[in-house]
Amino acid sequence: MIKKKNIFFTKYLLKYLVKNLNGIYLDCTYGMGIQSKKIIENISKKGSLIAFEIDSENFKLLNKINFFLFNSCFTELNNIKLESKISGILIDIGYTVNQLKDKFNFRKNNFLDNNIKGNKSVINLLNFKNYKKIKKVIGYFEKEFISKKIAKEIIILRKLLFITNFSQIKGIIYKIKKKIFYKKNKTNIYRNVINSFRNYSDNNKKKILNILNLSSSIILKNCNIMIYYFNSFESKIIKSFFKKRFDFFLLKKIKSNNFFLKVYQKK
Ligand SMILES: C[S@@+](CC[C@H](N)C(=O)[O-])C[C@H]1O[C@@H](n2cnc3c(N)ncnc32)[C@H](O)[C@@H]1O
């Protein structure tokens, strides 16, 4: 799936992002650097690429003099002095193959916290926050009556043990699923709960809005912000942001398998 995503992405990257060979480009989510590499290969030595990657265990550096990588959240862009406006901005929301296989693989009985700088602790949430807060977090992706039941069970469980692993939450979901005889496949509940924890931990809504705001103020006229995402939660944030921005229009919208790509152009 990831391989398909890369083929799909590269094709549009060159068509919609790299338009000015001498321009400054921004890759907000460097990951394994696959797309950054494509950008740098297609710009001149006068052009440059600035990238951000929050996960210090996740990247391999590109050895180019016109490439600058910051191991920090993309919202740090706010603190960087830019020589001029940007010719193209890429935001690829999500996780890399390595991250999905390793630190975010809750199926592997994994630890609930991911050690990424600036992320909030899910362990702290589940062991110390109140019922209302836990219910609210899970309710972001799961139906209210399910999130209520899961939150209630978490409060009971934490009186008996310290919650650190997703397997403990899986036990709760399994129990609930059996009780309510929920028609939906239980893996969907797992997935929704995982996504709600990731979302809480990443504080994604705030960060995405922040980077969209920053990006829209530094992109050159007639240049593009390319956003790549794969769930409806992100889609809503992006859509509602650009709805209010009359200085942008949606140039291209593509769906391929589970991936979405939107390209917004500054007028
Ligand atoms: C889908 S991957 C990007 C893959 C990348 N386009 C490539 O070519 O390899 C998303 C990356 O964004 C990083 N990330 C997530 N939130 C971030 C943030 N707030 N600031 C910087 N990087 C972030 C993740 O750690 C992950 O490596």
The ligand as a Tripos MOL2 file, in Angstrom:
@<TRIPOS>MOLECULE
LIG
   27    29     1     0     0
SMALL
NO_CHARGES

@<TRIPOS>ATOM
      1 C1          3.5610    9.9540    6.0300 C.3       1 LIG1
      2 S1          5.0970   10.3200    6.7490 S.3       1 LIG1
      3 C2          5.8980   11.2590    5.5340 C.3       1 LIG1
      4 C3          6.5880   10.4140    4.5020 C.3       1 LIG1
      5 C4          7.4620   11.2670    3.6230 C.3       1 LIG1
      6 N1          6.6990   12.1030    2.7210 N.3       1 LIG1
      7 C5          8.4630   10.4150    2.8370 C.2       1 LIG1
      8 O1          8.6180   10.6830    1.6520 O.co2     1 LIG1
      9 O2          9.0950    9.5420    3.3910 O.co2     1 LIG1
     10 C6          4.7080   11.5580    7.9140 C.3       1 LIG1
     11 C7          5.9080   11.9840    8.7490 C.3       1 LIG1
     12 O3          5.5640   13.1910    9.4060 O.3       1 LIG1
     13 C8          6.1550   13.1820   10.6780 C.3       1 LIG1
     14 N2          5.4010   14.1240   11.5050 N.ar      1 LIG1
     15 C9          4.2070   13.9350   12.1020 C.ar      1 LIG1
     16 N3          3.8370   15.0240   12.7640 N.ar      1 LIG1
     17 C10         4.8290   15.9460   12.5670 C.ar      1 LIG1
     18 C11         5.0180   17.2840   13.0060 C.ar      1 LIG1
     19 N4          4.1260   17.8770   13.7770 N.pl3     1 LIG1
     20 N5          6.1400   17.9360   12.6170 N.ar      1 LIG1
     21 C12         7.0680   17.3190   11.8290 C.ar      1 LIG1
     22 N6          6.9400   16.0460   11.3800 N.ar      1 LIG1
     23 C13         5.8290   15.3730   11.7440 C.ar      1 LIG1
     24 C14         6.0320   11.7450   11.1300 C.3       1 LIG1
     25 O4          6.9710   11.4440   12.1540 O.3       1 LIG1
     26 C15         6.3030   11.0020    9.8320 C.3       1 LIG1
     27 O5          7.6540   10.6680    9.7000 O.3       1 LIG1
@<TRIPOS>BOND
     1     1     2 1
     2     2     3 1
     3     2    10 1
     4     3     4 1
     5     4     5 1
     6     5     6 1
     7     5     7 1
     8     7     8 2
     9     7     9 1
    10    10    11 1
    11    11    12 1
    12    11    26 1
    13    12    13 1
    14    13    14 1
    15    13    24 1
    16    14    15 ar
    17    14    23 ar
    18    15    16 ar
    19    16    17 ar
    20    17    18 ar
    21    17    23 ar
    22    18    19 1
    23    18    20 ar
    24    20    21 ar
    25    21    22 ar
    26    22    23 ar
    27    24    25 1
    28    24    26 1
    29    26    27 1
@<TRIPOS>SUBSTRUCTURE
     1 LIG1         1 GROUP 0 **** ****
